[in-house]
Amino acid sequence: MPSNISKKSVTREYVEAIAIALVLALFIRTFVVQAFKIPSGSMIPTLLIGDHILVNKFTYGIKNPLNGDLWFALNEPHRRDVVVFKYPKNPKQDFIKRVVGIEGDRIKIVDKKLYINGEEFVVEQAIHLDPMIISGENGNPRDNFGPITVPKDSLFVMGDNRDNSHDSRFWHFVKLKQVKGKAFILYWSWDKENFSVRWNRIFDLLH
């Protein structure tokens, strides 16, 4: 009889330990940090296809995981932050881009050059791989856009790979409640084409 009680006690301890671990993992993923994989080249050279990153989910505050409402504010997104957010056209899909405009900023792009509030805004990581300049007269805003003002509680975001990024130039703004967090470190990188690990990128901090 004592043997059966002992076995039940051990089983119960294991079940409780697993349950606690699952609850902690869910809490951390929901409110603290979450892992994401980069599927596209829109953030080249900052992020490559196959990079795996960690996103700080509480750097801007604690949010309601169901609707994104802010429970407790800590910081606000700044220009140049790399953020993960729900794609406005399809909230089930996550996007990652760089913040270039915050509430009240007047955004204009002229022949690929980005201007904020009348002054050129240079992002050191941004690249242009296509020498052709699209006038914008055909409705394509890639190289010529605006001017437009970022509304309240919103962001204007762009990919670092400026000629190959589906971003705010095409669908305008990201609501702050759609932002999941700030990307801060690259913890794994897999080069699918060469079937190899990019060891030199692991643990790189994102800027």
Residue frames relative to the residue before (quaternion, step in Angstrom):
aa qw qx qy qz dx dy dz
M 1.0000 0.0000 0.0000 0.0000 0.00 0.00 0.00
P 0.6632 0.4865 -0.3156 0.4731 3.63 0.82 -0.87
S 0.6031 0.5734 -0.3510 0.4293 3.57 1.13 -0.70
N 0.6616 0.5024 -0.3017 0.4678 3.59 0.97 -0.88
I 0.6359 0.5252 -0.3227 0.4644 3.58 1.03 -0.83
S 0.6423 0.5316 -0.3140 0.4542 3.54 1.03 -0.87
K 0.6552 0.5100 -0.3091 0.4638 3.59 0.96 -0.88
K 0.6509 0.5104 -0.3132 0.4666 3.59 0.98 -0.87
S 0.6390 0.5385 -0.3202 0.4463 3.54 1.06 -0.82
V 0.6577 0.4993 -0.3010 0.4770 3.58 0.97 -0.88
T 0.6471 0.5211 -0.3144 0.4591 3.58 0.95 -0.89
R 0.6507 0.5190 -0.3094 0.4599 3.54 0.97 -0.89
E 0.6379 0.5294 -0.3243 0.4556 3.59 0.99 -0.82
Y 0.6496 0.5122 -0.3122 0.4671 3.58 0.98 -0.85
V 0.6584 0.5092 -0.3062 0.4620 3.57 0.92 -0.94
E 0.6619 0.5027 -0.3052 0.4648 3.57 0.93 -0.88
A 0.6510 0.5216 -0.3124 0.4544 3.59 0.97 -0.85
I 0.6570 0.4990 -0.3031 0.4770 3.57 0.99 -0.87
A 0.6494 0.5236 -0.3148 0.4528 3.57 0.97 -0.88
I 0.6545 0.5018 -0.3079 0.4743 3.58 0.95 -0.86
A 0.6463 0.5240 -0.3182 0.4544 3.58 0.97 -0.86
L 0.6583 0.5058 -0.3071 0.4653 3.59 0.98 -0.83
V 0.6470 0.5115 -0.3173 0.4680 3.58 0.97 -0.84
L 0.6540 0.5071 -0.3090 0.4687 3.59 0.96 -0.87
A 0.6516 0.5169 -0.3125 0.4589 3.58 0.95 -0.89
L 0.6558 0.5027 -0.3035 0.4744 3.58 0.99 -0.86
F 0.6431 0.5210 -0.3172 0.4629 3.58 1.00 -0.84
I 0.6672 0.5003 -0.3021 0.4618 3.58 0.89 -0.95
R 0.6761 0.4938 -0.2969 0.4593 3.58 0.91 -0.91
T 0.6915 0.4897 -0.2797 0.4515 3.59 1.02 -0.78
F 0.8417 0.2333 -0.0716 0.4817 3.56 0.83 -0.97
V 0.7646 0.4080 -0.2003 0.4569 3.63 1.07 -0.56
V 0.7949 -0.1966 0.1815 0.5446 3.58 0.42 -1.14
Q 0.0525 -0.7972 0.6014 0.0078 3.56 -1.06 0.76
A 0.3791 -0.7239 0.5350 0.2144 3.56 -1.08 0.74
F 0.0468 -0.7820 0.6215 0.0055 3.54 -1.12 0.78
K 0.2741 -0.7355 0.5968 0.1668 3.54 -1.23 0.60
I 0.3818 -0.7299 0.5235 0.2178 3.58 -0.96 0.90
P 0.1684 -0.8395 0.5120 0.0692 3.62 -0.50 1.18
S 0.7849 0.2791 -0.1367 0.5361 3.61 1.20 -0.37
G 0.5318 -0.6604 0.4452 0.2878 3.55 -1.30 0.23
S 0.3414 0.7844 -0.4737 0.2091 3.60 1.17 0.34
M 0.7351 0.3827 -0.2341 0.5082 3.60 1.21 -0.38
I 0.3125 0.7318 -0.5318 0.2899 3.60 1.21 0.42
P 0.6072 -0.1823 -0.7730 -0.0225 1.65 -1.96 1.62
T 0.4350 0.7156 -0.4584 0.2978 3.61 1.25 -0.09
L 0.7924 0.0521 0.0047 0.6077 3.56 0.96 -0.93
L 0.2233 -0.7804 0.5757 0.0982 3.54 -0.94 0.96
I 0.6156 -0.5147 0.4294 0.4145 3.55 -1.25 0.38
G 0.7659 0.3154 -0.2548 0.4990 3.56 -0.78 1.05
D 0.4887 0.6260 -0.4455 0.4134 3.58 1.27 0.03
H 0.1716 -0.7510 0.6286 0.1065 3.54 -1.16 0.70
I 0.0766 -0.8341 0.5461 -0.0152 3.56 -0.69 1.10
L 0.3154 -0.6937 0.6017 0.2392 3.51 -1.35 0.27
V 0.1970 -0.7852 0.5829 0.0702 3.54 -1.02 0.92
N 0.3531 -0.7204 0.5653 0.1917 3.54 -0.86 1.05
K 0.1959 -0.8377 0.5040 0.0771 3.58 -0.39 1.22
F 0.7184 0.4184 -0.2729 0.4840 3.61 1.20 -0.13
T 0.4053 0.7432 -0.4631 0.2626 3.60 1.24 -0.01
Y 0.7421 0.3590 -0.2211 0.5211 3.59 1.12 -0.64
G 0.7299 -0.3689 0.2321 0.5266 3.58 1.28 -0.10
I 0.5333 -0.6050 0.4850 0.3381 3.54 -1.34 0.10
K 0.1148 -0.8265 0.5508 0.0170 3.56 -0.73 1.10
N 0.5477 -0.5530 0.5097 0.3666 3.50 -1.32 0.39
P 0.3844 -0.7649 0.4626 0.2304 3.63 -0.50 1.11
L 0.6363 0.5558 -0.3244 0.4254 3.58 1.22 -0.39
N 0.8395 0.1197 -0.0419 0.5284 3.59 0.86 -0.89
G 0.5375 -0.6675 0.3849 0.3426 3.60 1.26 0.02
D 0.4197 0.7044 -0.4768 0.3168 3.61 1.22 0.06
L 0.4498 -0.7085 0.4823 0.2510 3.57 -0.98 0.89
W 0.2553 -0.7688 0.5719 0.1294 3.55 -0.78 1.08
F 0.8032 -0.0183 0.0758 0.5906 3.53 0.96 -0.95
A 0.2603 -0.8004 0.5249 0.1268 3.58 -0.52 1.19
L 0.1458 -0.7765 0.6081 0.0775 3.57 -1.07 0.80
N 0.7834 -0.1022 0.1144 0.6023 3.57 0.66 -1.14
E 0.3604 -0.6859 0.5764 0.2595 3.52 -1.34 0.16
P 0.5825 -0.5709 0.4294 0.3878 3.60 -1.11 0.54
H 0.2138 -0.7708 0.5905 0.1074 3.55 -1.07 0.81
R 0.6196 -0.4993 0.4310 0.4255 3.54 -1.24 0.32
R 0.7858 0.2777 -0.2855 0.4732 3.53 -1.09 0.95
D 0.4785 0.6338 -0.4662 0.3898 3.64 1.19 -0.05
V 0.2852 -0.7122 0.6117 0.1931 3.57 -1.12 0.72
V 0.0087 -0.8435 0.5334 -0.0630 3.57 -0.45 1.22
V 0.3015 -0.6924 0.6246 0.1990 3.51 -1.32 0.55
F 0.0559 0.8085 -0.5783 0.0940 3.56 -0.88 0.96
K 0.5612 -0.5613 0.4764 0.3780 3.53 -1.32 0.23
Y 0.4693 -0.6824 0.4861 0.2788 3.56 -0.76 1.07
P 0.4754 -0.7213 0.4167 0.2828 3.62 -0.53 1.12
K 0.6886 0.4790 -0.2878 0.4621 3.60 1.07 -0.66
N 0.7836 0.0596 -0.0273 0.6177 3.56 1.28 -0.40
P 0.2494 -0.8340 0.4743 0.1316 3.61 0.15 1.28
K 0.5893 0.5716 -0.3793 0.4267 3.59 1.20 -0.27
Q 0.6860 0.4509 -0.2596 0.5086 3.57 1.29 -0.31
D 0.2873 -0.7600 0.5612 0.1580 3.58 -0.97 0.90
F 0.1376 -0.7668 0.6241 0.0597 3.55 -1.07 0.87
I 0.1453 -0.7540 0.6281 0.1260 3.54 -1.29 0.38
K 0.1198 0.7793 -0.6011 0.1302 3.57 -0.82 1.07
R 0.4857 -0.6340 0.5058 0.3260 3.54 -1.34 0.00
V 0.4363 -0.6802 0.5250 0.2670 3.57 -0.98 0.87
V 0.0244 -0.7978 0.6024 0.0084 3.58 -0.83 0.99
G 0.7951 0.1751 -0.1067 0.5708 3.59 1.21 -0.32
I 0.1461 -0.7791 0.6057 0.0682 3.55 -1.01 0.89
E 0.7871 -0.3442 0.2232 0.4606 3.56 -1.33 0.15
G 0.8166 0.2507 -0.2060 0.4773 3.57 -0.86 1.02
D 0.5450 0.6243 -0.4041 0.3872 3.61 1.22 -0.30
R 0.2808 -0.7277 0.6023 0.1699 3.54 -1.11 0.77
I 0.1646 -0.8276 0.5361 0.0250 3.56 -0.47 1.29
K 0.1135 0.7680 -0.6250 0.0810 3.53 -1.01 0.88
I 0.1147 -0.7715 0.6228 0.0608 3.56 -1.05 0.80
V 0.0196 -0.7945 0.6056 -0.0412 3.55 -0.78 1.10
D 0.8323 -0.1428 0.0510 0.5332 3.56 -0.56 1.23
K 0.7540 -0.4129 0.1560 0.4864 3.54 0.87 1.16
K 0.6231 0.5393 -0.3530 0.4430 3.62 1.18 -0.31
L 0.3127 -0.7668 0.5420 0.1429 3.54 -0.88 1.06
Y 0.0744 -0.7877 0.6114 0.0155 3.56 -0.89 1.00
I 0.0818 -0.7742 0.6269 0.0286 3.54 -0.99 0.93
N 0.8378 -0.0605 -0.0217 0.5422 3.52 -0.68 1.18
G 0.7511 -0.4366 0.1971 0.4544 3.53 0.99 0.93
E 0.7071 0.4044 -0.2619 0.5176 3.61 1.23 -0.13
E 0.5338 -0.6294 0.4529 0.3375 3.55 -1.03 0.79
F 0.1694 -0.7806 0.5984 0.0626 3.55 -0.94 0.98
V 0.1174 -0.8252 0.5523 0.0163 3.54 -0.42 1.25
V 0.1352 -0.7464 0.6480 0.0690 3.54 -0.95 0.98
E 0.4414 -0.7469 0.4302 0.2495 3.55 -0.44 1.24
Q 0.6926 0.4931 -0.2793 0.4463 3.59 1.04 -0.73
A 0.5609 0.6386 -0.3876 0.3569 3.61 1.19 -0.41
I 0.0859 -0.7920 0.6039 0.0242 3.55 -1.07 0.82
H 0.1906 -0.7287 0.6438 0.1349 3.52 -1.35 0.44
L 0.1556 -0.8274 0.5377 0.0442 3.56 -0.53 1.20
D 0.6954 0.4072 -0.2559 0.5340 3.57 1.27 -0.29
P 0.3322 -0.7782 0.4957 0.1957 3.63 -0.47 1.13
M 0.5675 0.6075 -0.3873 0.3987 3.59 1.18 -0.40
I 0.2217 -0.7604 0.5972 0.1261 3.57 -1.06 0.81
I 0.2676 -0.7603 0.5768 0.1328 3.55 -0.77 1.12
S 0.4598 -0.7376 0.4288 0.2465 3.56 -0.65 1.14
G 0.4308 -0.6967 0.4656 0.3351 3.57 1.06 -0.69
E 0.5082 0.6698 -0.4122 0.3510 3.57 1.24 -0.22
N 0.6822 0.4709 -0.2841 0.4818 3.57 1.19 -0.50
G 0.6418 -0.5530 0.3179 0.4258 3.57 1.27 0.23
N 0.5724 0.5643 -0.3887 0.4505 3.57 1.28 0.01
P 0.2130 -0.8393 0.4908 0.0962 3.64 -0.37 1.21
R 0.3052 0.8101 -0.4774 0.1507 3.59 1.22 0.10
D 0.8322 0.2317 -0.0849 0.4966 3.59 0.74 -1.07
N 0.7633 0.1765 -0.1198 0.6098 3.57 1.28 -0.31
F 0.1350 0.8083 -0.5399 0.1920 3.53 -0.51 1.23
G 0.8114 0.3204 -0.2188 0.4371 3.54 -1.21 0.58
P 0.5115 0.0643 -0.7592 -0.3973 1.39 -2.38 -0.80
I 0.0481 -0.7714 0.6345 0.0043 3.53 -1.26 0.59
T 0.3141 -0.7592 0.5437 0.1712 3.59 -1.06 0.75
V 0.4413 -0.6924 0.5067 0.2628 3.56 -0.90 0.96
P 0.3569 -0.7639 0.4947 0.2108 3.62 -0.62 1.06
K 0.7311 -0.4219 0.3175 0.4320 3.53 -1.37 0.09
D 0.8525 0.1134 -0.1103 0.4981 3.55 -1.17 0.79
S 0.6114 0.5381 -0.3474 0.4646 3.58 1.05 0.76
L 0.2355 -0.7473 0.6052 0.1407 3.54 -1.34 0.33
F 0.2397 -0.6989 0.6460 0.1918 3.52 -1.33 0.43
V 0.0501 -0.8327 0.5503 -0.0363 3.58 -0.57 1.17
M 0.0665 -0.7819 0.6191 0.0318 3.54 -1.22 0.61
G 0.4649 -0.6416 0.5250 0.3109 3.54 -1.22 0.47
D 0.5562 -0.6094 0.4438 0.3499 3.58 -1.14 0.58
N 0.6480 0.4407 -0.2996 0.5441 3.57 1.20 -0.53
R 0.1927 -0.8819 0.4152 0.1127 3.51 0.60 1.28
D 0.7109 0.4502 -0.2711 0.4675 3.61 1.02 -0.66
N 0.7667 0.2587 -0.1539 0.5670 3.58 1.28 -0.10
S 0.5285 0.6053 -0.4241 0.4177 3.55 0.71 1.11
H 0.2668 -0.7388 0.6025 0.1415 3.54 -0.90 1.02
D 0.2090 0.8169 -0.4924 0.2156 3.57 0.01 1.29
S 0.8310 -0.2589 0.1562 0.4668 3.57 -1.26 -0.38
R 0.5266 0.6128 -0.4238 0.4092 3.59 1.17 -0.29
F 0.7467 0.4023 -0.1973 0.4916 3.57 1.11 -0.71
W 0.8197 0.1550 -0.0766 0.5461 3.61 1.01 -0.72
H 0.5407 -0.6942 0.3386 0.3334 3.56 1.33 0.45
F 0.8840 -0.2249 0.1338 0.3875 3.62 -0.82 -0.90
V 0.3152 -0.6880 0.6198 0.2078 3.49 -1.41 0.44
K 0.3643 -0.7136 0.5551 0.2235 3.57 -0.82 0.98
L 0.5805 -0.6060 0.4107 0.3566 3.58 -1.03 0.77
K 0.6434 0.5344 -0.3294 0.4381 3.59 1.03 -0.70
Q 0.6322 0.5250 -0.3291 0.4652 3.60 1.26 -0.31
V 0.5625 0.6112 -0.3858 0.4015 3.60 1.25 -0.27
K 0.2954 -0.7792 0.5316 0.1515 3.56 -0.76 1.06
G 0.7503 -0.3332 0.2261 0.5243 3.57 1.06 -0.64
K 0.5489 -0.6106 0.4773 0.3130 3.50 -1.39 0.01
A 0.3886 -0.7089 0.5398 0.2345 3.58 -0.83 1.01
F 0.0474 -0.8539 0.5182 -0.0048 3.59 -0.77 0.95
I 0.8228 0.0509 -0.0363 0.5649 3.65 1.08 -0.38
L 0.3194 -0.7103 0.5994 0.1847 3.52 -1.22 0.68
Y 0.1275 -0.8515 0.5071 0.0389 3.59 -0.44 1.19
W 0.7936 0.0626 -0.0409 0.6038 3.61 1.24 -0.23
S 0.0032 0.8020 -0.5971 0.0151 3.58 -1.07 0.68
W 0.0631 -0.8150 0.5755 -0.0238 3.52 -0.66 1.19
D 0.2402 -0.7626 0.5909 0.1077 3.54 -0.75 1.14
K 0.2728 -0.8099 0.5010 0.1366 3.57 -0.12 1.32
E 0.6446 0.5473 -0.3323 0.4178 3.58 0.97 -0.81
N 0.7767 0.3018 -0.1556 0.5306 3.58 0.98 -0.85
F 0.3561 -0.7684 0.4651 0.2577 3.56 1.36 0.11
S 0.5765 0.5677 -0.3771 0.4507 3.54 0.79 1.07
V 0.4898 -0.6322 0.5170 0.3052 3.52 -1.32 0.39
R 0.3169 -0.7166 0.5857 0.2074 3.56 -1.00 0.83
W 0.1845 -0.8450 0.4936 0.0913 3.56 0.36 1.28
N 0.6539 0.5505 -0.3184 0.4099 3.58 1.02 -0.76
R 0.6747 0.4929 -0.2955 0.4632 3.61 1.23 -0.26
I 0.5457 0.6526 -0.3951 0.3467 3.56 1.18 -0.46
F 0.8318 0.1376 -0.1934 0.5019 3.54 -0.96 1.09
D 0.3479 0.7074 -0.5260 0.3193 3.58 1.18 0.50
L 0.3558 -0.7032 0.5717 0.2280 3.56 -1.02 0.82
L 0.3868 -0.7407 0.5077 0.2097 3.57 -0.99 0.84
H 0.0771 -0.7947 0.6021 0.0022 3.54 -0.93 0.97
